[in-house]
Amino acid sequence: MEKFKELTEEKQQPIIEAALKCFGKHGYKKASMNDIAQDSGVSKPMLFHYFGTKKDLYLYLSEYVKNVMLEGYMSNEIKACDDFFERIIAASKVKMGILERCPHILIFIISMLTETDPAVRDIAGTITPDAQRFSNNLVIREGDRKKFKKDVDIDMILRTIFLLAEGYAHEACTGQCDYSTVAEELEKIMYMLKNNLYKEEYL
């Protein structure tokens, strides 16, 4: 894999995108190294030279996707927001930007979560909890809790927002709507929730 890392980003990206697309569409077992090679413009022997095995390529992609998403969530645009819903809006815009640049990331993540092949099914289990824990810690701060009305279940609100954002991202990724529309609608929903769930003095 060191040989692959020595390549320029311009040469790495077609291989990464082709592999994300293939694994995302077909799952681990049916994904073909030959198809990935053809789609990326490199030879099959060279692909094995870079990664060794199909499993190693899959593992590399899982780490790549996690790092891309976490790097995005660490952006200053999100950190600068001192309000829960403002951070959600900022985070959703960052995520839409990532998916717009790398449209096959989401379908690969979805495929990972539903993967049943025993060779790789545990990989998602070791990566997604860390990513989810990081995003939860990023958007929830202790000072946010006092802003909510009494008896509001913040954890349930966060889960609802997470599922909503995932649904929107899936629509955008599959071409059912564009990323700018998704960002605009999510922003409107966040302000609607804020106006209904916050105590009046924090509006």
C-alpha positions as CSV (number, residue, x, y, z in Angstrom):
1,M,0.0,0.0,0.0
2,E,3.0,2.3,0.4
3,K,3.4,2.4,-3.4
4,F,-0.1,3.7,-3.7
5,K,0.5,6.4,-1.1
6,E,3.5,7.6,-3.1
7,L,1.2,8.4,-6.0
8,T,0.0,12.0,-6.5
9,E,-3.6,12.8,-5.4
10,E,-4.5,13.2,-9.0
11,K,-3.5,9.6,-9.7
12,Q,-5.0,8.2,-6.5
13,Q,-8.5,9.7,-6.9
14,P,-9.7,7.8,-10.0
15,I,-8.7,4.5,-8.2
16,I,-10.4,5.5,-5.0
17,E,-13.6,6.7,-6.7
18,A,-13.8,3.5,-8.9
19,A,-13.3,1.3,-5.9
20,L,-15.9,3.2,-3.7
21,K,-18.4,3.0,-6.6
22,C,-17.8,-0.7,-7.2
23,F,-17.9,-1.9,-3.6
24,G,-20.9,0.4,-2.9
25,K,-22.9,-0.9,-5.8
26,H,-22.1,-4.6,-5.6
27,G,-20.9,-5.3,-2.0
28,Y,-17.7,-6.9,-1.1
29,K,-18.2,-10.4,-2.5
30,K,-19.5,-9.4,-5.9
31,A,-17.1,-6.4,-6.4
32,S,-14.6,-7.2,-9.0
33,M,-11.0,-6.0,-9.0
34,N,-11.1,-6.3,-12.7
35,D,-14.0,-3.8,-12.9
36,I,-12.3,-1.4,-10.5
37,A,-9.1,-1.6,-12.6
38,Q,-11.0,-0.9,-15.9
39,D,-13.0,1.9,-14.4
40,S,-10.0,3.6,-12.9
41,G,-7.8,3.3,-15.9
42,V,-5.1,1.1,-14.3
43,S,-4.2,-2.5,-14.9
44,K,-5.5,-5.3,-12.6
45,P,-1.9,-6.4,-11.8
46,M,-1.1,-2.8,-10.8
47,L,-4.1,-2.6,-8.6
48,F,-2.9,-5.7,-6.7
49,H,0.6,-4.2,-6.7
50,Y,-0.8,-1.2,-4.8
51,F,-3.1,-3.0,-2.3
52,G,-2.1,-6.6,-2.2
53,T,-5.6,-8.1,-1.8
54,K,-9.2,-7.0,-2.3
55,K,-9.7,-7.1,1.4
56,D,-6.8,-4.7,1.9
57,L,-8.3,-2.3,-0.6
58,Y,-11.6,-2.5,1.2
59,L,-9.9,-1.8,4.5
60,Y,-8.1,1.1,3.0
61,L,-11.3,2.6,1.6
62,S,-13.0,2.3,5.0
63,E,-10.2,4.2,6.7
64,Y,-10.2,6.7,3.9
65,V,-13.9,7.4,4.2
66,K,-13.7,7.8,7.9
67,N,-10.8,10.2,7.7
68,V,-12.4,12.3,5.0
69,M,-15.6,12.7,7.0
70,L,-13.8,13.4,10.3
71,E,-11.5,15.9,8.7
72,G,-14.6,17.7,7.4
73,Y,-16.3,17.7,10.7
74,M,-13.2,19.3,12.3
75,S,-13.5,22.3,10.1
76,N,-13.4,25.8,11.7
77,E,-16.9,26.6,10.2
78,I,-18.4,24.1,12.6
79,K,-16.2,24.8,15.6
80,A,-17.0,28.5,15.4
81,C,-20.7,28.0,16.0
82,D,-21.7,28.4,19.6
83,D,-25.3,27.1,19.1
84,F,-26.5,23.5,18.7
85,F,-28.6,24.0,15.6
86,E,-26.1,26.4,14.0
87,R,-23.5,23.6,14.3
88,I,-25.9,21.1,12.8
89,I,-26.5,23.4,9.8
90,A,-22.7,24.0,9.4
91,A,-22.0,20.3,9.7
92,S,-24.7,19.4,7.1
93,K,-23.2,21.9,4.6
94,V,-19.7,20.4,5.2
95,K,-21.1,16.9,4.6
96,M,-23.0,18.0,1.4
97,G,-19.7,19.6,0.2
98,I,-17.9,16.3,0.7
99,L,-20.5,14.2,-1.0
100,E,-20.6,16.7,-3.9
101,R,-16.9,16.3,-4.4
102,C,-16.9,12.5,-3.7
103,P,-20.3,11.3,-4.7
104,H,-19.5,7.6,-4.1
105,I,-18.6,7.9,-0.5
106,L,-22.2,7.7,0.8
107,I,-23.1,4.6,-1.2
108,F,-20.0,2.9,0.1
109,I,-20.9,3.8,3.7
110,I,-24.4,2.4,3.3
111,S,-22.9,-0.7,1.7
112,M,-20.6,-1.1,4.7
113,L,-23.4,-0.9,7.2
114,T,-25.4,-3.6,5.4
115,E,-22.4,-5.8,4.5
116,T,-22.9,-9.5,5.4
117,D,-19.7,-11.1,4.0
118,P,-17.8,-12.6,7.0
119,A,-14.5,-11.4,5.5
120,V,-15.2,-7.7,6.0
121,R,-18.5,-7.4,8.0
122,D,-16.6,-6.5,11.2
123,I,-14.8,-3.6,9.6
124,A,-17.8,-1.3,9.7
125,G,-18.4,-2.3,13.3
126,T,-14.9,-1.0,14.3
127,I,-15.1,2.3,12.4
128,T,-18.7,3.6,12.4
129,P,-19.0,3.8,16.3
130,D,-15.9,6.0,16.5
131,A,-17.2,8.3,13.7
132,Q,-20.6,8.5,15.3
133,R,-19.2,9.2,18.7
134,F,-17.0,12.0,17.3
135,S,-19.9,13.7,15.5
136,N,-22.1,13.4,18.7
137,N,-19.4,15.1,20.8
138,L,-18.9,17.7,18.1
139,V,-22.5,19.0,18.0
140,I,-23.6,18.4,21.7
141,R,-22.0,20.8,24.2
142,E,-23.0,21.1,27.9
143,G,-24.1,24.7,27.4
144,D,-26.6,23.6,24.8
145,R,-28.8,21.6,27.2
146,K,-30.0,24.5,29.2
147,K,-31.5,26.1,26.1
148,F,-34.0,23.4,25.5
149,K,-37.5,23.3,27.0
150,K,-38.2,21.0,29.9
151,D,-38.7,17.3,29.1
152,V,-37.1,17.6,25.6
153,D,-35.2,14.4,24.9
154,I,-32.0,15.8,23.3
155,D,-30.6,12.4,22.4
156,M,-33.8,11.6,20.6
157,I,-33.7,14.9,18.8
158,L,-30.1,14.3,17.7
159,R,-31.0,10.8,16.4
160,T,-33.9,12.2,14.5
161,I,-31.7,14.9,12.9
162,F,-29.1,12.3,12.1
163,L,-31.6,10.1,10.3
164,L,-33.1,13.1,8.5
165,A,-29.7,14.2,7.3
166,E,-28.8,10.7,6.1
167,G,-32.1,10.5,4.2
168,Y,-31.4,13.8,2.5
169,A,-27.8,12.8,1.7
170,H,-29.0,9.6,0.1
171,E,-31.5,11.5,-2.1
172,A,-28.8,13.9,-3.2
173,C,-26.3,11.0,-3.8
174,T,-28.8,9.1,-5.9
175,G,-29.7,12.2,-8.0
176,Q,-33.2,12.7,-6.6
177,C,-32.3,16.2,-5.6
178,D,-29.3,18.5,-5.7
179,Y,-27.0,19.3,-2.8
180,S,-27.9,23.0,-2.6
181,T,-31.6,22.1,-2.3
182,V,-30.8,19.6,0.5
183,A,-28.7,22.2,2.4
184,E,-31.5,24.8,2.1
185,E,-34.2,22.5,3.3
186,L,-32.2,21.2,6.2
187,E,-31.4,24.7,7.3
188,K,-35.2,25.6,7.3
189,I,-36.0,22.5,9.3
190,M,-33.3,23.2,11.9
191,Y,-34.6,26.7,12.5
192,M,-38.1,25.3,12.7
193,L,-36.9,22.8,15.4
194,K,-35.0,25.5,17.2
195,N,-38.0,27.8,17.4
196,N,-40.2,25.0,18.8
197,L,-37.7,23.3,21.1
198,Y,-35.8,26.2,22.7
199,K,-36.9,28.2,25.7
200,E,-38.1,31.6,24.6
201,E,-35.1,33.4,26.2
202,Y,-32.7,31.6,23.9
203,L,-34.4,32.4,20.6
